[in-house]
Amino acid sequence: MSNKNILKVYTAPHCIKCRMVKKYCAQHQIEYVAIDSINLSNEELDMLAKWGLQETPILNMGEAWSAGFDIQFLEGAKKLC
């Protein structure tokens, strides 16, 4: 599997939607990497904000980005995993 086909989930502590995404991925066998947004640099946070991604979870796969518990995005990720 290429690195482009790995779902990245940017999370935050106490984020209910983040837990929902992780549970959905586990139930649907979607491979993902969780990235704690607290550890991001200011530059990385600014980049995400520039794209309008200001709530967690932030989902990324290749060039595609989304935020929140986005079932359509997760279904698309499922097809690529």
C-alpha positions as CSV (number, residue, x, y, z in Angstrom):
1,M,0.0,0.0,0.0
2,S,1.3,3.4,-0.9
3,N,1.6,6.1,1.8
4,K,-1.1,8.1,-0.1
5,N,-3.7,5.5,0.8
6,I,-3.3,5.8,4.5
7,L,-5.9,7.8,6.2
8,K,-4.5,10.4,8.6
9,V,-6.8,11.5,11.4
10,Y,-5.8,14.6,13.3
11,T,-7.3,14.3,16.8
12,A,-7.6,16.3,20.0
13,P,-8.0,15.2,23.6
14,H,-11.6,14.7,24.8
15,C,-12.9,14.9,21.1
16,I,-16.0,12.8,20.8
17,K,-16.1,13.0,17.0
18,C,-12.4,11.8,17.0
19,R,-13.4,8.7,18.9
20,M,-16.3,8.1,16.6
21,V,-14.0,8.2,13.6
22,K,-11.5,5.8,15.2
23,K,-14.4,3.4,16.1
24,Y,-15.8,3.6,12.6
25,C,-12.4,2.9,11.0
26,A,-11.9,-0.1,13.3
27,Q,-15.4,-1.5,12.6
28,H,-14.9,-1.0,8.8
29,Q,-11.2,-2.1,8.7
30,I,-10.0,1.2,7.5
31,E,-6.3,1.6,8.1
32,Y,-5.4,5.0,9.7
33,V,-2.8,6.9,11.5
34,A,-3.9,9.1,14.5
35,I,-2.0,12.4,14.8
36,D,-2.4,14.4,18.0
37,S,-3.1,17.9,16.9
38,I,-1.6,19.2,20.2
39,N,1.8,18.2,18.9
40,L,1.5,20.2,15.6
41,S,3.7,23.2,15.1
42,N,2.1,26.7,14.7
43,E,3.0,26.5,11.0
44,E,1.1,23.2,10.6
45,L,-1.9,24.6,12.4
46,D,-1.9,27.7,10.3
47,M,-1.8,25.5,7.1
48,L,-4.8,23.6,8.3
49,A,-6.7,26.8,9.2
50,K,-5.8,28.2,5.8
51,W,-7.7,25.3,4.2
52,G,-10.7,26.0,6.5
53,L,-10.0,23.0,8.7
54,Q,-10.4,24.2,12.2
55,E,-12.3,21.5,14.0
56,T,-11.2,18.0,14.9
57,P,-11.1,15.4,13.7
58,I,-9.3,16.5,10.5
59,L,-9.2,13.8,7.9
60,N,-6.6,13.5,5.2
61,M,-5.9,11.0,2.5
62,G,-3.6,12.0,-0.3
63,E,-4.7,15.4,-1.6
64,A,-8.2,15.1,0.0
65,W,-9.1,16.9,3.3
66,S,-12.2,17.0,5.4
67,A,-13.2,17.8,9.0
68,G,-15.6,16.3,11.5
69,F,-17.3,12.9,11.3
70,D,-17.6,12.8,7.5
71,I,-19.1,9.5,6.5
72,Q,-18.7,10.1,2.8
73,F,-15.0,10.8,3.2
74,L,-14.6,7.7,5.3
75,E,-16.5,5.6,2.8
76,G,-14.1,6.9,0.1
77,A,-11.1,6.1,2.3
78,K,-12.5,2.6,2.8
79,K,-12.5,2.0,-1.0
80,L,-8.9,3.0,-1.2
81,C,-7.6,1.0,1.7
